[in-house]
Amino acid sequence: MNKIKIFADSTSDIPADWRQKYDISIVPLYAVFGDEALQDGVTIHPEPLFQRVSREGQLPRTAAPSPADFIQAFAPYIEQGDDILYISLSSELSSTYQNALLAASEFPEGRITVFDSLNLSCGFGLLVMKAARAAAEGSTMEQIVDMLTTTRPLIDTEFVIDTLEYLYKGGRCSGMQNLIGSLLKIRPVIKVIDGKMTPAYKVRGKREKALEQMLQNALNQRDQMDNDLIIVVHALAEQDALMLQARLKEETHAQEVLLGTAGCVISSHCGPQTIGIMYAKKA
């Protein structure tokens, strides 16, 4: 049986130590300012991105890796005899999945498996890490894909957006909604449902109130969690993320509660101080 090499893309927001531990390779998406296409996590990082948006007043466009990008990333591993499992950002949010399928079709049949996470950020990263662990333990490709298919609908992804400014600049809310939301300190909470970003509810008032509500939503599910792994992901909100991590460690039975940092693509859609909690429920 060939070794199974795990690939993901940069929107999975997998912590660097996990990528290294499990030899997970990342294909970056792009943040595009005018004619300048920058690779997420390679030639652009979140803090410089936020600084540039503040300075220029414009959000970057985001773009999927091309089929050629995937072919270039996959080819060395196919040549050395590995089989590849690539887990993608939700096909409801990006053409990344379709482009990976096109790339896979250029290689011998069966050597590359492309799996749609139907999620984003560390909600997608959870699936990648479960796959990487299974591959390291000697599972077959079929066994890993079966596990991912079972787990995919059980991933809970919820995050608080701190400001409507990025949603407004990205055309996802009107100028009036942005103004009213800012005046009333309304913070939308987003969930991923059927692969799409879906407004779940809004919290009015202090940021701490929204974070506590999100935390309680997770804690209310503690008996349904699979106790394997919880991830707290943030965009320049480390102190809040550490607080949530500590509470989740204390108040759940999770074996690990990891911190993830939102990359440039996620950050450019949601803005600074975005923070989320991701976990899987029991099958």
N, C-alpha and C positions, 0 to 999 in steps of 0.2 A: 504494500500500500504506500502510495506517495505521501510525503509530508504535506500537511494542509497549512498553507500560508494565509493568514488573516489580513485582509485589507479593509479599511474604512475611509471615509473622507473627513475633511477638517471640521465639519459641523458636528461630529460626534463628541468633540470637546473632552476626549479621553485624557486623563492626567498623564504627564510625560513618563512618570515612573512605571505606570502600567503599560504604556506603549513599549517601553524598553524591556520590562520583565517578560512580556508575552510576545515580543517581536511582532507587534502590530504596525503595519505600514499605513501611511496616510497619504491620500491623494487630495491636494488642496483645491478648494473653490477659489474664486476670484472676487476681490473688491475692486471695482473699476471707477476711477476718477477721470472723467473725460476720456482721453485716449490711453491712459495709463492703467494697465491691468496688473494688479498686485496680488500675489498668492497669499491666501489666508494662512497665517502662522509661519510663513516663510519670509516674505518681503514686506509684510504689514502685520502689525499686532494691535490689539484693541486700544491701548492707551494712545499711541500715535494717531490711530484712526479717529478717536474722539476729539483729539486736539485739532486734527485737520478739518473735521466737520464743523467744529466751533469757529475755526479761523475762516473757512470758506463759505459756511452757511449752506452747504449742499451735502446730501448723503451720497455715498458711492452706489452705483448699481452693483448687484451681485450676479455672478455668472458661474455656471456649472463647468467642471472640467470637460474638455472636448474628448471625443473618442480617441483622438491621437494622444492626449495626455494619459488616458488609461492604458493604451497600448504600450506606451513608453514605460509606465510603471509596472505593468504586468510581465512584460517580455522576459526580463532577466530571471524571474522565478520559474516561469514555464520552461525556459531553456535549461535550467539546472535541475528540472525534474519534479518540481513542486506542483501540487494542485492548489488553486486559489479559491477562497471564499471571500467575496467582496460584499459587504453590508453597506447599504446606501441610505442617505437622507431620504425622507419620505418622497415618493413619486408624486404626491399631491402638492408638493411645495417647490419642486425643482425638476429639471430635465437630467439631473445627475444619474438617476437610475437608468433611464433610457440610453444615455450615452455609454454607460458601463456595459449594458447589454450589447450595443453595437460593437464595442471593443472586444467583448468576449467572443462574438461570432467570428472574429478574425483568427482565432486560435483553434486548435483541434477540439472537436466536440467533447464535452465532459470535463475539460481541464479547468474551466473557470465557472463557478456558480455565483450568480448575482442574486442577492436577497434584499428585498425592499423592507426597510425597518418600519415604514409608516410612522416615523417619529422624528424627533430632532434633538439636538444637543445631547445631554447625557441620558435622556430617555432612550435615544438611539445608542449611545455609548454603553448603556447597560447590556444591550443585546450583544454588542461587539465583545465586551469583556466576558460574558457567559460563553460565547463561541470560542474565544481564545483559551479559556480555561478547559473547555471540553476538548479542543484540539490538543492541548498540552497533555491531557490525560489519555489520549489515544482514541478518542471517538472517531467514527467514520464520518465522511461528508453527509451521508444520508441521516445519520443519527443527529448530527449537529443541526441540520436544516429542520428536522422534525422537532427538535427542542426549540429552535427559534420560532417556528410556526405556532407552537403551543404557547410560548411565552409572549409573543408580540402583542396580542390583545390584552395582556395582563399588566402591561407597563402603564404606570400612572405618572404623567408629566404635568406639573402645575407650576406656574411662575408668575411673580408680581412684577409689573412694569412700573417703574418709578415716575416716569414722565411721559406725557403724550406727545412731546415735541418730535421724537423720532417717528412715531406713527403718523404724525401730521406731515412731516417732511417727506415721508415715504408714500404719501397719498392714501393712508389707511384710516385717517379720520379727518374731518373738516376743520377749517380754521376756527369756527365757532365752538366745536367740540373741544378743541385744544385750549381755547381761551377759557371756557367754562370749567373744563377739567382742571386747569391750572389754578383758577381762582378758588374752586371748591376743594382742591387737593384730592381729586378723585384718582385712584390708582386701579387700573384694570387688572384683573387676574385672568390669565390665559391657561386653557388646558388643551392638550392634543387629543382630538377625537377623530377616529377614522383617518388618521394621517394628516389632519388639517388643524391649524391654529384656530381655536374657537374661544371667543370671549365667554368666560364662565360666570363671573360676577364682578362687581366693582366695590371697592372699599373707600369710603370717604373719611378723611381725617389724616392723622399722623401715619407715617410709614410703618412705625412699630405695630400699629393696629392691623395693617395688611399682612405683615410678616407673621404675626401671632395667629391670624385666621388661617393662613396657609399651613402653618405648623400644626394647628389643631386638626385641620382636615387630614393631614397625614397621620397624626397620632390616633385619630378615630378609626383608622384602618390598620392599626398595629397588629391586631390578631389575624388579619388577612394577608399581611406581608409575608414574603417567602423567607425572610430573615437572612438572606444571603448578603445583600448589598443595598445601601441607600446612597444616593449621590446628591450633594448640594452644589449647585452650579451658580456662578455669579459673574457679573460684569462690573469690575471695579467696586465691589461691595464685600471685601474680604472680612471685615469685622462682623458684619451681619451674618455672613456665611459661617464663620467660626462659631457664632452664638447658636445658630440653627444646628450645626454639626454637634455641638456639645449637648444640646437638648435632646436631639435624636439618639445620641449614644446613651444618654441617661434613661430615656423613656421608651425605647423600643428594645427588641431582642436581636437587632441586626448584628451580624458578625463584623461588618465593616460599614463605616459611614465616611465616604470619601468626599473631598472637595474637588470640583472641576471649575475651570475658568472658561467662560464663554468666548469663543473665537470671534473673528472680525465679521463673519457673515451673520451670525446670530446677533452680535452687538449692533450691527448697522441697522437691523430691523427693529430692535427693542430698546436700544439706548443704554447709557450708563446706569448703574445701580440696579439693573434687573437682577432678580435672584429667584432660583427655583429649587424644587425638591422633586426627585425622581426615584421611583422604586418599582419593584414587580410584586404583584399579588400572587398568592399561592394558586397553583393549578387545580 
